[in-house]
Amino acid sequence: MKLIDPIVEFQHEIQQIRRDIHAHPELCYEEHRTSEIVANKLQEWGIPIARGLGGTGIVGIITNGSSERAIGLRADMDALPMQEINTFAHTSKHAGKMHACGHDGHTAMLLGAAHYLSKYKPFDGTVYVIFQPAEEGGGGARAMIDDGLFEKYPMEAVFGMHNWPGAAVGTFGVTPGPMMASSNEFYVTVKGKGAHAAQPHKGIDPIIAAIQIAQSWQSIVSRNASPLESAVLSVTQIHSGSATNVIPDEAQLVGTVRTFSTSMLDMIEQRMRTIAQHTAAAFDAEVDFEFKRNYPPLVNHAKETAFATEVMRAVVGVENVDAQVEPTMGAEDFAFMLQEKPGCYVFIGNGDGEHRDIGHGLGPCNLHNPSYDFNDDLLPIGATYWVRLAETYLKKPAVAAI
């Protein structure tokens, strides 16, 4: 592993920042304290900043030389609305809020890279360090884009990174093309007619219709989708009724759909709607059908992925980079940025949880788990990757011999 010595020497300070952020988690669009920490550190290191994009978002602007070329590096800052069960010193001080996805570590790694880039300036051009709010369901990437991120700070490509529990520390994973799925929700209300449960013939039972709809939906992936493409359709909630002797007026079906392509998503939504409407009609019921598209599929660009792969290999070795990592049905709003600009999103191994301090919960160190904690051993690895990515992309011109 070829880490940058000054970054390794700076790890303790970055670790302190990371643990402070972990202890003070803030939910999407509420990252005021975290944003203030980021802004203060960047300014302390002489980095000009822009604030307010996407609400609490920050862009640091690091320039050197005369080139007009530019690259963007992005980290997310928000936490999750869940209770932490760890009891170590830096556990969450805010009930019901927790950095259970490692955004505290993502922010710290990018700060470590920004510190080095501003001090040593090993590149020619501009590096935009993007600290984004509201990744966890708030669409902060889209909000920053809508506020003019790419118009105000033009960059050729943008790159992102996420820690990945279960993968060994010192390893990376990436794949060209689809790497994370789209995230979508549906809310379907079946409207029948209430009646006494002892006289079902006098009503229209929405529960029976809802059950039939849910079962029929399962044929969409198995019979309408190509076996060579992946998709998930999960009914995760059914709500109806309040008494054992009453047939209710309505039944609600709620759930999620995940796909790696928009065309697959279009097909599934259309088939779900058609099946729901016609099945309900067969029972003399009606439906209200709502389908919400949250995050699009995250699709890595081939050229930028090949470039990032070579940088990762230079940092941790060829044997420690999985260039065909298995995609995940999880979602990530960095997908919005990759729709606007070429780029690549990578996974960095977070280990199996043995790094956690005494006082961690008994659960696994998985993402969105109350026992999770970011592995601070990643800080110099991730920061080194960011620096090597920027300096290689914005390579200084060779000086002609005299």
N, C-alpha and C positions, 0 to 999 in steps of 0.2 A: 504494500500500500504506500502510495507516494503522496503524503499529506504536506501541506505548506506549513513550514515551521512557525512563522509568526501567528498563523491561525491557531495552531496547537497551543502556543504560549498564551493566546488570548482566550482559551476555552473557559477558564474559570470565571471570567467576567461575563461571558455569554451565558454560561450555565446559571449564574446568579440572576440574570435577566429572565431567562427561561423559567426558572422556578418561582420568581416573583409573579410573572404573568400567570403561571399555573395556579398560584395561590389566590389570584384575583380574577377569576374567569368572568367574561362578559358575553352575553348572547348577541345574536345577529343585530346589527345596526345600533348596538349599545356599547361598542368597543371604545368608549371615550378615554378611559384610563390607559388601556393598551396603546391606543393611537397616540396619546400624549407621550408615553414612554418611547415609542418608535420615533416620533418627531424630535424629541429632545436629544436622543442619542445621535440621530443623523445630523442634526445641527451642531451638536458638540464635536462631531468629526468633520465639520466643514462642508457638509453635503446640503445643497439647496433642496428644499422640499416644496411640494404642492399638497394642500390639504383640501378635504371636502368632497373628493370624488366618491360617489356612492355613499355619501354621508360621512362616515368616519375613515374612509380610505386615504392612504398617503402614497405619494410617489416621490422617491428620492432620485435626484438627477446627478449622476456622476460623469463628468466629462474629462477628456484628455486629448491632446493633439489637435489635428485639424480635420480629421475625417468627419463626414456627415452621417456615417453609418451608425446604427443604434440597435440595441437588443434589449428585451424586457425580461426580467426575472420576477416571478410572482410567488408570494406566500400569503396564506390566509390567517386571520387573527381571531375568529370567534370561537366560542365554546358551545357546549350542549346543555339543554335544560334537563339535567339528571343529577342525582345525588351521588357524590363521591363517598366511597366507604374506606378509602385509604386514611391512615392516621399519621403518616410521616410529617415532617416539619412543614413541607410546602403543600400540604393538602389544601383543597379549596376552603376559603374562608366565607364563601357565600352559599348558603343552603339552596339546594336545587339547581346549582350551576356547577359545571365541571369541564375541564379540558380533557375530554375522554377520546379525542381524535388526534391529538398531537399538534394542534395548530400553534400552541405555545412554542413547540420545538421548531416548527416551520418558520415562524417569525424570528426566532433566535438564530437559526442557521443563516437566514438571509441578512440579518443584522451583522453577523460575523463576517460574511462575504463583503458587505458594504463597507465595513470598517477597513478591511484589507484593501479593497479596490480604491477607496478614497485616499489611503495613505501611500500606496505604492504605485497606483495607476499603471498597471501592466497591459495597457490596451490603447488603441487609437480610435476615438469615437465617443459614443455615449452609452452608458449602462443605466437603464431605468429600473430601480428596485421598487416593485409594486407590492404594497401591503394592503390586502383586500379584506373588506368586512363581509360578514353574512354569507359564508359558503354553505353553512348548515341549513339549507332550505330557504334562505332569503334571497338567493340570486344576486349576491353582491358583485359578481363579475359583470353581469348584465347591467347593473346599476352604474358601475364605473365606466363601462363602455358608453352607456346612454349619456353620461356626463362629459363625454368627449375624451376619454382616455387615449385613444389611438389618433385622434385628430390633434390634440394638444401636444402629445408626446409621440411623434411618429417613430415607429420601430419596424425593423424588417421582420423580426420573429419574436415570439414570446415563449417562455419555458416555465414549467411548473414541476413540483415534486411533492410526494406524500410518503410518510413513513409507512412501513408495511410489517406489522407483527407476524412472527412465524418465519420470516426470512432472516437469515443470519446477518449480524452486524458486519459491515464491510462488503455487502453485496448490493447490487442494483438489479431491477427488473424493468423491462420495457418491451413494447411490441409496436410495429408500425400498424397503421389502420386503427380499427375500433379497439379501445383498451378498457373503457368503462361504458356502462349502458346509459340509456336515457332513463329519466325518472318521471313517472306519470301517475296520476291518481284518478279514480273514478268514484262517483257517488250516484247511485241509481236508486230511485224510489219507485216501488211498485205500489200503485194505488188501486185498492179493491173496494169492498163495501163491508163494513163491520156487521157482525151478527152474533147471536148466542151460539156458543160452541155446540150446543145440543141441537141446533137447527141450522147447520151449515148451508142448506139449500136456499136459505133466505139471504145469504150474503155472497160476496166474491172474495175468496180467501187469497190475500196477497202473499201469504207465507208459502203456500204451495207453488204459486207462480214464481216467486223469488228462488225457491229451491231448484225448480226446473231450469230457470235462467242460468243460475250458477253452474249447474251440471253441464248444461249445453255449451257454456263458454269454454269449458275445458277441451272441447273438440277443436277449437280454433287453432291452437298451437300444434296439436297432433294431426289435424287434417287440412288446414288451410295454409299453414306455414311450411316452407321448404325444410326438409329434415337436415339440410346443410346449414341452416341459420338458427341462431339461438334466440329464444324469447321466453319471457316469464309472464304469466297472468295469474295473479293470486287474489282470491277473495279473502280478505283478512278480517272483515267484520260483517255480521248480520244482526240487525236491530229490528225488533218488532214485538208487539204485545206487552200486556201488563197484568194479565190475569189468566188463570187456567181455564176459565169457562167463557172466554171472550175471543171471538175471531176479530182481529184488529182491522183497522181501515188501511194501514200502510205497512210496508216492510222495506227496509233499506239495505242495500248491498254496497260495501265499501272495499276498496282494495287498491292494488298497484299493478302497473304493467311496465316491464323493462325490455328494451330492445337495443340492438346495436346499429339499427338503421332507421331512418325516417320512413322509408317505404314500408318496412315491416310494421312500424307503428301505425301508419295510415291504414293498413289493411286490418290490423287488430281492432282499432277503434271503430272502423266501419262495420266489421262483423259483429262486434259486441253490441253496437246500437241496433243493428238489424235483428239479431237474435232476441234481444231484450224486448223490442217493440212487438215482434210477431209472436213471441211466446206469451207475452202478457195478453195480447189480443186473443189468443186461443183460449185464455181463461176469462175472457171478458173484462180484463183489467187494463190499466194504462200505466205508462212509465214516464218519469222525468229522468232524463239521461244527461249527466254532467261528466265531462272528461277533461281533466286539467293536465296540460303538458308543462312540466316543471323544468327539467334540465334535458338538453339534447344529448345524444351519444357523444362521448369524448373520443375523437378520432385523431390520432397522431399522424402528422404529415411525414411521408417517406424520407424525404431528403433531410429534414431536421432531425428525424429519429436516427438515421444513420450517423449523422454528425454527433448527436448526443451520446450515442452508443460508443463511439470512438473516444470521446472525452471520458466517459465512465471507465472504460477499459484502461485508459492511461492513468487513472487515479487508483483503482483497486485491482487491476489485473484482468486479463481476458477471462480467466476461469471464474471470476466473481461477478460477471455480468450475464444475466439471462436475457438474451436479445429476442426471445420469443415467449415471454412470460404469458401465462394464461390470463386472458381478460377476465374482468369481474363484472357481475351484474350490479354492483354498487354504482352510484352516480357521483358526479363532481362538476361543479359549475365552471371550472376552467374550460369546459367544453365550449362555452360561449366565446371565450377568447380565441380558441382554435378555429372557430367559425369565421373569425374576422382576420386572423393573422396565421401564417405558417408557424409551426412550433411543435413541441413535444412535451409530454408529461411522463414522469418516471416514478418508480417506487424505489425507496431506499430501505434496506432491511432494518427492522427495529428489534430483532432478537426475540427470545421466547419468554421474557419477563424476569429473568434472573438478575437483571440490573436494578430492580426496584429496591428502594431503601426499606429498612426494617419498619414495619407498620403498614405495609401494603395489605390490601384486602385479599381474601382467599381465592377470589375468582381469577380467571386467566387475564393475561395482559393483551386482550384483544381490543380493537377499536370499538368505541361506544359501549365499553364495559366499565362498571363502577370501580374496578380494581386497576384500570389502565394507568400507566405513566409513560411518558416519552423517555427514550433512552438517551442520556446525555453524551454517551460515547459517539453518537451520530453527529454531534455538533461540528467537530472539525472535518468530518468526512463530507457532510452536506455542504458546508461552507467552502471547502476546497473544490468540490464539484462545481459550485456556482462560479467561483473565480476562474477556474480553468475553462469553463464553458464560455464566459464572457471574453477572456483574453484570447482564446483561440478563435472565436467568432470575429472579434475585432482586432485581429493580429496587427501589431505595429509594422509599418513598412520597413524593409531592410535598409540599413544605412550604407550608402555606396562607399566603397573603399577609396581613399585619397591616394 
